Amino acid sequence: MDGQGNGVVVAGGLAVTVRRSARTRRITLRVSRADHGVMLTLPARLPLAQGMAFLQAREGWLHKAVAALPPPLLVRPGSVIPVGGADLVVTPASVRAPRVEGRALLVPAGRPPGPVVEAFLKHLARSQVLDACDRHAAALGRRFAAVTLRDTRSRWGSCTGDGRLMFSWRLAMAPVPVLDYVAAHEVAHLAHMDHSPAFWTAVGRLMPEYAERRAWLRRHGGALQAWRFRAPVPASGSAQA
């Protein structure tokens, strides 16, 4: 731990990253769906002992949360991966660029399929997200400043006060109506930078069926985060200062 109370501790045999945040007002404990990492976030001035007591009291919940995460899945030839909610078989073929044919996602033979599939999903996500944001922003009578895609761990989308929208490119694996809901959700923040009743009313105007699509993401989002597109690099050693 450093002098500010940031560092790594072990709780119930699990490594937990501890960090301070000036923006948070309460203790939060989260398990990443992307890499199964555990993060304990403390308010800036909270005594470290209080945070450790919180962590110790929730060791049982923590083990259950980690055990419930889907195991990582590496994209390989023959992998069945969701694209737009449809299960497609990753199939090496004599193609220059990936494309969908029937139930197959064709990828160039002789190349590692993971990075190729990742690039394909990013391109698909950008096209679908931009289309959805343009449509919802026009319906709401608002404008956004920019759209960016990232491989986020804790959220599917976000909106800044200056109108910049961010989305996870993994939404390209979800059914298109689910991606459309996330776009509507973030566009609604252009009018309401909170989750007040007025915000949800705006979401409902843009998408009356949003509750069902939101529920799908809560049930199945972890499975989308489980996919890996590059084999992990084994550690070759460690360094100490």
ChimeraX commands (.cxc) that place a marker at each C-alpha (Angstrom):
marker #1 position 0.00,0.00,0.00 radius 0.5
marker #1 position 1.20,3.55,-0.66 radius 0.5
marker #1 position 0.90,6.49,1.66 radius 0.5
marker #1 position -2.56,7.32,0.28 radius 0.5
marker #1 position -4.00,3.88,0.97 radius 0.5
marker #1 position -3.80,2.66,-2.64 radius 0.5
marker #1 position -2.41,-0.75,-3.43 radius 0.5
marker #1 position -3.26,-4.46,-3.35 radius 0.5
marker #1 position -4.45,-6.51,-0.39 radius 0.5
marker #1 position -5.49,-10.14,-0.08 radius 0.5
marker #1 position -8.98,-11.03,1.12 radius 0.5
marker #1 position -10.07,-14.65,1.37 radius 0.5
marker #1 position -7.25,-15.69,-0.93 radius 0.5
marker #1 position -8.21,-13.13,-3.61 radius 0.5
marker #1 position -6.10,-10.16,-4.66 radius 0.5
marker #1 position -8.06,-6.92,-4.22 radius 0.5
marker #1 position -6.94,-3.61,-5.69 radius 0.5
marker #1 position -7.62,-0.73,-3.30 radius 0.5
marker #1 position -7.92,2.80,-4.65 radius 0.5
marker #1 position -9.01,6.17,-3.36 radius 0.5
marker #1 position -11.42,8.41,-5.23 radius 0.5
marker #1 position -12.26,12.01,-4.50 radius 0.5
marker #1 position -15.52,11.58,-6.42 radius 0.5
marker #1 position -17.00,8.66,-4.49 radius 0.5
marker #1 position -18.91,9.12,-1.25 radius 0.5
marker #1 position -19.32,5.49,-0.27 radius 0.5
marker #1 position -17.32,2.29,-0.29 radius 0.5
marker #1 position -17.78,0.15,-3.40 radius 0.5
marker #1 position -16.59,-3.39,-4.09 radius 0.5
marker #1 position -16.72,-4.57,-7.69 radius 0.5
marker #1 position -15.65,-7.62,-9.65 radius 0.5
marker #1 position -14.64,-7.00,-13.26 radius 0.5
marker #1 position -16.43,-9.07,-15.86 radius 0.5
marker #1 position -13.54,-8.48,-18.24 radius 0.5
marker #1 position -10.59,-9.82,-16.24 radius 0.5
marker #1 position -12.20,-11.02,-12.97 radius 0.5
marker #1 position -10.19,-8.40,-11.09 radius 0.5
marker #1 position -11.54,-7.13,-7.76 radius 0.5
marker #1 position -11.58,-3.39,-7.00 radius 0.5
marker #1 position -12.31,-1.80,-3.62 radius 0.5
marker #1 position -12.92,1.95,-3.97 radius 0.5
marker #1 position -12.79,4.17,-0.90 radius 0.5
marker #1 position -13.71,7.82,-0.38 radius 0.5
marker #1 position -10.61,9.97,-0.21 radius 0.5
marker #1 position -10.73,10.63,3.54 radius 0.5
marker #1 position -12.19,7.36,4.80 radius 0.5
marker #1 position -9.90,5.58,7.30 radius 0.5
marker #1 position -8.27,2.58,5.64 radius 0.5
marker #1 position -9.21,0.36,8.59 radius 0.5
marker #1 position -12.88,1.03,7.87 radius 0.5
marker #1 position -12.44,-0.02,4.26 radius 0.5
marker #1 position -10.67,-3.22,5.31 radius 0.5
marker #1 position -13.47,-4.04,7.74 radius 0.5
marker #1 position -16.00,-3.56,4.92 radius 0.5
marker #1 position -13.97,-5.91,2.73 radius 0.5
marker #1 position -13.67,-8.56,5.43 radius 0.5
marker #1 position -17.41,-8.49,6.10 radius 0.5
marker #1 position -18.11,-9.18,2.43 radius 0.5
marker #1 position -15.65,-11.99,1.75 radius 0.5
marker #1 position -18.52,-14.48,1.36 radius 0.5
marker #1 position -20.27,-12.31,-1.22 radius 0.5
marker #1 position -16.96,-11.73,-3.00 radius 0.5
marker #1 position -16.26,-15.44,-3.48 radius 0.5
marker #1 position -19.79,-16.02,-4.78 radius 0.5
marker #1 position -19.47,-13.11,-7.22 radius 0.5
marker #1 position -16.15,-14.38,-8.60 radius 0.5
marker #1 position -17.45,-17.96,-8.88 radius 0.5
marker #1 position -20.52,-16.76,-10.79 radius 0.5
marker #1 position -18.46,-15.13,-13.54 radius 0.5
marker #1 position -18.29,-17.06,-16.82 radius 0.5
marker #1 position -14.86,-18.51,-17.60 radius 0.5
marker #1 position -12.77,-16.68,-20.22 radius 0.5
marker #1 position -13.33,-17.86,-23.79 radius 0.5
marker #1 position -10.54,-17.48,-26.35 radius 0.5
marker #1 position -11.56,-16.93,-29.97 radius 0.5
marker #1 position -10.25,-19.87,-32.02 radius 0.5
marker #1 position -11.15,-21.54,-35.30 radius 0.5
marker #1 position -14.46,-23.27,-34.65 radius 0.5
marker #1 position -15.44,-20.98,-31.76 radius 0.5
marker #1 position -19.14,-20.12,-31.66 radius 0.5
marker #1 position -19.29,-16.39,-30.94 radius 0.5
marker #1 position -22.34,-14.11,-30.81 radius 0.5
marker #1 position -22.56,-11.36,-33.41 radius 0.5
marker #1 position -25.67,-9.20,-33.22 radius 0.5
marker #1 position -27.16,-11.83,-30.94 radius 0.5
marker #1 position -26.71,-14.65,-33.48 radius 0.5
marker #1 position -24.25,-17.48,-32.80 radius 0.5
marker #1 position -21.70,-17.69,-35.61 radius 0.5
marker #1 position -18.93,-20.23,-36.12 radius 0.5
marker #1 position -15.47,-18.71,-36.60 radius 0.5
marker #1 position -14.40,-20.35,-39.87 radius 0.5
marker #1 position -11.02,-19.84,-41.61 radius 0.5
marker #1 position -11.53,-19.42,-45.35 radius 0.5
marker #1 position -9.98,-17.96,-48.49 radius 0.5
marker #1 position -11.15,-14.42,-47.76 radius 0.5
marker #1 position -9.24,-11.16,-47.38 radius 0.5
marker #1 position -11.53,-9.67,-44.77 radius 0.5
marker #1 position -14.03,-11.22,-42.33 radius 0.5
marker #1 position -17.60,-11.56,-43.47 radius 0.5
marker #1 position -20.76,-13.39,-42.45 radius 0.5
marker #1 position -22.08,-16.19,-44.62 radius 0.5
marker #1 position -25.07,-18.01,-43.20 radius 0.5
marker #1 position -24.11,-19.21,-39.72 radius 0.5
marker #1 position -20.38,-18.77,-40.34 radius 0.5
marker #1 position -18.09,-15.85,-39.62 radius 0.5
marker #1 position -15.44,-16.28,-42.30 radius 0.5
marker #1 position -11.93,-15.08,-41.39 radius 0.5
marker #1 position -8.72,-15.13,-43.43 radius 0.5
marker #1 position -7.05,-18.54,-43.18 radius 0.5
marker #1 position -3.52,-18.61,-41.84 radius 0.5
marker #1 position -3.98,-15.68,-39.48 radius 0.5
marker #1 position -4.82,-15.74,-35.76 radius 0.5
marker #1 position -8.60,-15.27,-35.78 radius 0.5
marker #1 position -8.91,-13.36,-32.50 radius 0.5
marker #1 position -7.55,-9.95,-33.59 radius 0.5
marker #1 position -9.40,-10.23,-36.90 radius 0.5
marker #1 position -12.71,-10.91,-35.17 radius 0.5
marker #1 position -12.06,-8.08,-32.71 radius 0.5
marker #1 position -11.47,-5.60,-35.55 radius 0.5
marker #1 position -14.63,-6.83,-37.27 radius 0.5
marker #1 position -16.70,-6.31,-34.10 radius 0.5
marker #1 position -15.28,-2.82,-33.56 radius 0.5
marker #1 position -16.16,-1.79,-37.11 radius 0.5
marker #1 position -19.66,-3.25,-36.76 radius 0.5
marker #1 position -20.20,-1.57,-33.39 radius 0.5
marker #1 position -19.14,1.85,-34.68 radius 0.5
marker #1 position -21.55,1.66,-37.61 radius 0.5
marker #1 position -24.49,0.49,-35.48 radius 0.5
marker #1 position -23.82,2.86,-32.57 radius 0.5
marker #1 position -23.46,5.94,-34.78 radius 0.5
marker #1 position -26.69,5.11,-36.60 radius 0.5
marker #1 position -28.55,4.61,-33.31 radius 0.5
marker #1 position -27.14,7.78,-31.71 radius 0.5
marker #1 position -28.01,9.90,-34.74 radius 0.5
marker #1 position -31.57,8.55,-34.71 radius 0.5
marker #1 position -32.16,8.99,-30.98 radius 0.5
marker #1 position -30.49,12.40,-30.78 radius 0.5
marker #1 position -32.71,13.65,-33.61 radius 0.5
marker #1 position -35.81,12.30,-31.85 radius 0.5
marker #1 position -34.76,13.98,-28.59 radius 0.5
marker #1 position -33.81,17.23,-30.28 radius 0.5
marker #1 position -30.27,17.14,-28.87 radius 0.5
marker #1 position -26.80,16.94,-30.36 radius 0.5
marker #1 position -23.78,14.98,-29.21 radius 0.5
marker #1 position -20.17,16.09,-29.62 radius 0.5
marker #1 position -18.45,12.79,-30.37 radius 0.5
marker #1 position -18.73,9.01,-30.12 radius 0.5
marker #1 position -15.86,6.79,-29.02 radius 0.5
marker #1 position -15.59,3.03,-28.56 radius 0.5
marker #1 position -13.64,1.29,-25.82 radius 0.5
marker #1 position -13.36,-2.12,-24.20 radius 0.5
marker #1 position -14.80,-0.99,-20.89 radius 0.5
marker #1 position -15.06,-3.17,-17.79 radius 0.5
marker #1 position -17.75,-1.63,-15.63 radius 0.5
marker #1 position -20.15,0.12,-17.99 radius 0.5
marker #1 position -21.60,-0.31,-21.47 radius 0.5
marker #1 position -21.80,3.37,-22.20 radius 0.5
marker #1 position -21.33,6.83,-20.73 radius 0.5
marker #1 position -22.06,10.48,-21.48 radius 0.5
marker #1 position -19.98,13.47,-20.41 radius 0.5
marker #1 position -21.27,16.90,-19.55 radius 0.5
marker #1 position -19.99,18.26,-22.86 radius 0.5
marker #1 position -21.91,15.70,-24.90 radius 0.5
marker #1 position -19.25,13.07,-25.58 radius 0.5
marker #1 position -20.66,9.56,-25.77 radius 0.5
marker #1 position -18.67,6.40,-25.12 radius 0.5
marker #1 position -19.72,2.79,-25.76 radius 0.5
marker #1 position -18.24,-0.66,-25.37 radius 0.5
marker #1 position -17.56,-2.19,-28.78 radius 0.5
marker #1 position -18.60,-5.56,-27.30 radius 0.5
marker #1 position -22.18,-4.38,-27.78 radius 0.5
marker #1 position -21.76,-5.60,-31.37 radius 0.5
marker #1 position -22.08,-9.12,-29.95 radius 0.5
marker #1 position -25.43,-8.35,-28.32 radius 0.5
marker #1 position -28.78,-8.38,-30.14 radius 0.5
marker #1 position -29.15,-5.17,-32.13 radius 0.5
marker #1 position -32.15,-3.99,-30.02 radius 0.5
marker #1 position -29.94,-4.22,-26.92 radius 0.5
marker #1 position -27.24,-2.06,-28.51 radius 0.5
marker #1 position -30.01,0.32,-29.55 radius 0.5
marker #1 position -31.18,0.57,-25.92 radius 0.5
marker #1 position -27.71,1.48,-24.67 radius 0.5
marker #1 position -27.51,4.20,-27.33 radius 0.5
marker #1 position -30.92,5.54,-26.29 radius 0.5
marker #1 position -29.85,5.47,-22.64 radius 0.5
marker #1 position -26.72,7.53,-23.25 radius 0.5
marker #1 position -28.43,9.95,-25.64 radius 0.5
marker #1 position -31.09,10.57,-22.97 radius 0.5
marker #1 position -28.26,11.76,-20.72 radius 0.5
marker #1 position -27.77,14.65,-23.12 radius 0.5
marker #1 position -30.98,16.04,-21.63 radius 0.5
marker #1 position -30.70,14.64,-18.08 radius 0.5
marker #1 position -27.28,13.99,-16.54 radius 0.5
marker #1 position -28.72,11.71,-13.84 radius 0.5
marker #1 position -31.05,8.74,-13.44 radius 0.5
marker #1 position -34.03,10.77,-12.27 radius 0.5
marker #1 position -37.65,9.97,-13.23 radius 0.5
marker #1 position -37.33,12.60,-15.95 radius 0.5
marker #1 position -34.36,10.72,-17.39 radius 0.5
marker #1 position -36.21,7.40,-17.52 radius 0.5
marker #1 position -39.20,9.15,-19.05 radius 0.5
marker #1 position -36.89,10.36,-21.83 radius 0.5
marker #1 position -35.53,6.84,-22.33 radius 0.5
marker #1 position -39.09,5.53,-22.50 radius 0.5
marker #1 position -39.98,8.06,-25.17 radius 0.5
marker #1 position -37.02,6.97,-27.26 radius 0.5
marker #1 position -37.59,3.27,-26.62 radius 0.5
marker #1 position -40.83,2.12,-24.96 radius 0.5
marker #1 position -39.50,-1.46,-24.68 radius 0.5
marker #1 position -36.28,-0.49,-22.91 radius 0.5
marker #1 position -36.91,-2.52,-19.72 radius 0.5
marker #1 position -36.75,-5.86,-21.55 radius 0.5
marker #1 position -33.55,-4.90,-23.36 radius 0.5
marker #1 position -31.97,-3.59,-20.18 radius 0.5
marker #1 position -32.82,-6.88,-18.45 radius 0.5
marker #1 position -31.17,-8.87,-21.28 radius 0.5
marker #1 position -27.94,-6.96,-20.79 radius 0.5
marker #1 position -27.98,-7.59,-17.06 radius 0.5
marker #1 position -28.54,-11.31,-17.57 radius 0.5
marker #1 position -26.14,-11.91,-20.46 radius 0.5
marker #1 position -23.63,-9.05,-20.41 radius 0.5
marker #1 position -21.11,-11.09,-18.44 radius 0.5
marker #1 position -20.98,-13.67,-21.23 radius 0.5
marker #1 position -20.01,-10.97,-23.73 radius 0.5
marker #1 position -17.24,-9.78,-21.42 radius 0.5
marker #1 position -15.87,-13.34,-21.13 radius 0.5
marker #1 position -14.54,-13.44,-24.71 radius 0.5
marker #1 position -10.79,-12.97,-25.22 radius 0.5
marker #1 position -9.32,-12.09,-28.60 radius 0.5
marker #1 position -5.64,-12.61,-27.81 radius 0.5
marker #1 position -3.99,-15.43,-25.93 radius 0.5
marker #1 position -2.65,-14.29,-22.54 radius 0.5
marker #1 position 1.09,-13.68,-22.41 radius 0.5
marker #1 position 2.64,-15.82,-19.64 radius 0.5
marker #1 position 4.58,-13.91,-17.02 radius 0.5
marker #1 position 8.34,-14.33,-17.42 radius 0.5
marker #1 position 9.32,-13.10,-13.99 radius 0.5
marker #1 position 8.85,-10.31,-11.50 radius 0.5
marker #1 position 10.60,-7.13,-10.50 radius 0.5
marker #1 position 11.01,-5.54,-7.13 radius 0.5
marker #1 position 12.09,-2.03,-6.27 radius 0.5
marker link #1:1,2 radius 0.2
marker link #1:2,3 radius 0.2
marker link #1:3,4 radius 0.2
marker link #1:4,5 radius 0.2
marker link #1:5,6 radius 0.2
marker link #1:6,7 radius 0.2
marker link #1:7,8 radius 0.2
marker link #1:8,9 radius 0.2
marker link #1:9,10 radius 0.2
marker link #1:10,11 radius 0.2
marker link #1:11,12 radius 0.2
marker link #1:12,13 radius 0.2
marker link #1:13,14 radius 0.2
marker link #1:14,15 radius 0.2
marker link #1:15,16 radius 0.2
marker link #1:16,17 radius 0.2
marker link #1:17,18 radius 0.2
marker link #1:18,19 radius 0.2
marker link #1:19,20 radius 0.2
marker link #1:20,21 radius 0.2
marker link #1:21,22 radius 0.2
marker link #1:22,23 radius 0.2
marker link #1:23,24 radius 0.2
marker link #1:24,25 radius 0.2
marker link #1:25,26 radius 0.2
marker link #1:26,27 radius 0.2
marker link #1:27,28 radius 0.2
marker link #1:28,29 radius 0.2
marker link #1:29,30 radius 0.2
marker link #1:30,31 radius 0.2
marker link #1:31,32 radius 0.2
marker link #1:32,33 radius 0.2
marker link #1:33,34 radius 0.2
marker link #1:34,35 radius 0.2
marker link #1:35,36 radius 0.2
marker link #1:36,37 radius 0.2
marker link #1:37,38 radius 0.2
marker link #1:38,39 radius 0.2
marker link #1:39,40 radius 0.2
marker link #1:40,41 radius 0.2
marker link #1:41,42 radius 0.2
marker link #1:42,43 radius 0.2
marker link #1:43,44 radius 0.2
marker link #1:44,45 radius 0.2
marker link #1:45,46 radius 0.2
marker link #1:46,47 radius 0.2
marker link #1:47,48 radius 0.2
marker link #1:48,49 radius 0.2
marker link #1:49,50 radius 0.2
marker link #1:50,51 radius 0.2
marker link #1:51,52 radius 0.2
marker link #1:52,53 radius 0.2
marker link #1:53,54 radius 0.2
marker link #1:54,55 radius 0.2
marker link #1:55,56 radius 0.2
marker link #1:56,57 radius 0.2
marker link #1:57,58 radius 0.2
marker link #1:58,59 radius 0.2
marker link #1:59,60 radius 0.2
marker link #1:60,61 radius 0.2
marker link #1:61,62 radius 0.2
marker link #1:62,63 radius 0.2
marker link #1:63,64 radius 0.2
marker link #1:64,65 radius 0.2
marker link #1:65,66 radius 0.2
marker link #1:66,67 radius 0.2
marker link #1:67,68 radius 0.2
marker link #1:68,69 radius 0.2
marker link #1:69,70 radius 0.2
marker link #1:70,71 radius 0.2
marker link #1:71,72 radius 0.2
marker link #1:72,73 radius 0.2
marker link #1:73,74 radius 0.2
marker link #1:74,75 radius 0.2
marker link #1:75,76 radius 0.2
marker link #1:76,77 radius 0.2
marker link #1:77,78 radius 0.2
marker link #1:78,79 radius 0.2
marker link #1:79,80 radius 0.2
marker link #1:80,81 radius 0.2
marker link #1:81,82 radius 0.2
marker link #1:82,83 radius 0.2
marker link #1:83,84 radius 0.2
marker link #1:84,85 radius 0.2
marker link #1:85,86 radius 0.2
marker link #1:86,87 radius 0.2
marker link #1:87,88 radius 0.2
marker link #1:88,89 radius 0.2
marker link #1:89,90 radius 0.2
marker link #1:90,91 radius 0.2
marker link #1:91,92 radius 0.2
marker link #1:92,93 radius 0.2
marker link #1:93,94 radius 0.2
marker link #1:94,95 radius 0.2
marker link #1:95,96 radius 0.2
marker link #1:96,97 radius 0.2
marker link #1:97,98 radius 0.2
marker link #1:98,99 radius 0.2
marker link #1:99,100 radius 0.2
marker link #1:100,101 radius 0.2
marker link #1:101,102 radius 0.2
marker link #1:102,103 radius 0.2
marker link #1:103,104 radius 0.2
marker link #1:104,105 radius 0.2
marker link #1:105,106 radius 0.2
marker link #1:106,107 radius 0.2
marker link #1:107,108 radius 0.2
marker link #1:108,109 radius 0.2
marker link #1:109,110 radius 0.2
marker link #1:110,111 radius 0.2
marker link #1:111,112 radius 0.2
marker link #1:112,113 radius 0.2
marker link #1:113,114 radius 0.2
marker link #1:114,115 radius 0.2
marker link #1:115,116 radius 0.2
marker link #1:116,117 radius 0.2
marker link #1:117,118 radius 0.2
marker link #1:118,119 radius 0.2
marker link #1:119,120 radius 0.2
marker link #1:120,121 radius 0.2
marker link #1:121,122 radius 0.2
marker link #1:122,123 radius 0.2
marker link #1:123,124 radius 0.2
marker link #1:124,125 radius 0.2
marker link #1:125,126 radius 0.2
marker link #1:126,127 radius 0.2
marker link #1:127,128 radius 0.2
marker link #1:128,129 radius 0.2
marker link #1:129,130 radius 0.2
marker link #1:130,131 radius 0.2
marker link #1:131,132 radius 0.2
marker link #1:132,133 radius 0.2
marker link #1:133,134 radius 0.2
marker link #1:134,135 radius 0.2
marker link #1:135,136 radius 0.2
marker link #1:136,137 radius 0.2
marker link #1:137,138 radius 0.2
marker link #1:138,139 radius 0.2
marker link #1:139,140 radius 0.2
marker link #1:140,141 radius 0.2
marker link #1:141,142 radius 0.2
marker link #1:142,143 radius 0.2
marker link #1:143,144 radius 0.2
marker link #1:144,145 radius 0.2
marker link #1:145,146 radius 0.2
marker link #1:146,147 radius 0.2
marker link #1:147,148 radius 0.2
marker link #1:148,149 radius 0.2
marker link #1:149,150 radius 0.2
marker link #1:150,151 radius 0.2
marker link #1:151,152 radius 0.2
marker link #1:152,153 radius 0.2
marker link #1:153,154 radius 0.2
marker link #1:154,155 radius 0.2
marker link #1:155,156 radius 0.2
marker link #1:156,157 radius 0.2
marker link #1:157,158 radius 0.2
marker link #1:158,159 radius 0.2
marker link #1:159,160 radius 0.2
marker link #1:160,161 radius 0.2
marker link #1:161,162 radius 0.2
marker link #1:162,163 radius 0.2
marker link #1:163,164 radius 0.2
marker link #1:164,165 radius 0.2
marker link #1:165,166 radius 0.2
marker link #1:166,167 radius 0.2
marker link #1:167,168 radius 0.2
marker link #1:168,169 radius 0.2
marker link #1:169,170 radius 0.2
marker link #1:170,171 radius 0.2
marker link #1:171,172 radius 0.2
marker link #1:172,173 radius 0.2
marker link #1:173,174 radius 0.2
marker link #1:174,175 radius 0.2
marker link #1:175,176 radius 0.2
marker link #1:176,177 radius 0.2
marker link #1:177,178 radius 0.2
marker link #1:178,179 radius 0.2
marker link #1:179,180 radius 0.2
marker link #1:180,181 radius 0.2
marker link #1:181,182 radius 0.2
marker link #1:182,183 radius 0.2
marker link #1:183,184 radius 0.2
marker link #1:184,185 radius 0.2
marker link #1:185,186 radius 0.2
marker link #1:186,187 radius 0.2
marker link #1:187,188 radius 0.2
marker link #1:188,189 radius 0.2
marker link #1:189,190 radius 0.2
marker link #1:190,191 radius 0.2
marker link #1:191,192 radius 0.2
marker link #1:192,193 radius 0.2
marker link #1:193,194 radius 0.2
marker link #1:194,195 radius 0.2
marker link #1:195,196 radius 0.2
marker link #1:196,197 radius 0.2
marker link #1:197,198 radius 0.2
marker link #1:198,199 radius 0.2
marker link #1:199,200 radius 0.2
marker link #1:200,201 radius 0.2
marker link #1:201,202 radius 0.2
marker link #1:202,203 radius 0.2
marker link #1:203,204 radius 0.2
marker link #1:204,205 radius 0.2
marker link #1:205,206 radius 0.2
marker link #1:206,207 radius 0.2
marker link #1:207,208 radius 0.2
marker link #1:208,209 radius 0.2
marker link #1:209,210 radius 0.2
marker link #1:210,211 radius 0.2
marker link #1:211,212 radius 0.2
marker link #1:212,213 radius 0.2
marker link #1:213,214 radius 0.2
marker link #1:214,215 radius 0.2
marker link #1:215,216 radius 0.2
marker link #1:216,217 radius 0.2
marker link #1:217,218 radius 0.2
marker link #1:218,219 radius 0.2
marker link #1:219,220 radius 0.2
marker link #1:220,221 radius 0.2
marker link #1:221,222 radius 0.2
marker link #1:222,223 radius 0.2
marker link #1:223,224 radius 0.2
marker link #1:224,225 radius 0.2
marker link #1:225,226 radius 0.2
marker link #1:226,227 radius 0.2
marker link #1:227,228 radius 0.2
marker link #1:228,229 radius 0.2
marker link #1:229,230 radius 0.2
marker link #1:230,231 radius 0.2
marker link #1:231,232 radius 0.2
marker link #1:232,233 radius 0.2
marker link #1:233,234 radius 0.2
marker link #1:234,235 radius 0.2
marker link #1:235,236 radius 0.2
marker link #1:236,237 radius 0.2
marker link #1:237,238 radius 0.2
marker link #1:238,239 radius 0.2
marker link #1:239,240 radius 0.2
marker link #1:240,241 radius 0.2
view
